[in-house]
């Protein structure tokens, strides 16, 4: 789950939790919204953690030695 998907889940969850006043028989929309909010926040935290870990690991610099003598001619 990426950062965008997590933000989408958070937004949909917040809308269902606090903005929707309709009722659906057998489904509590406030509870569904809360579940989506929690899943979105957890997904966002995990995505941000992986983004910071993999950004730090790309700081490796590779240096190559130059030829002391020119390469052989064929």
Secondary structure, DSSP 8 states (H G I E B T S, - for coil): --HHHHHHHHHHHHIIIII----BTTB-HHHHHHHHHHHHHHHHHHHHHHHHHHHHGGG--------SS-----
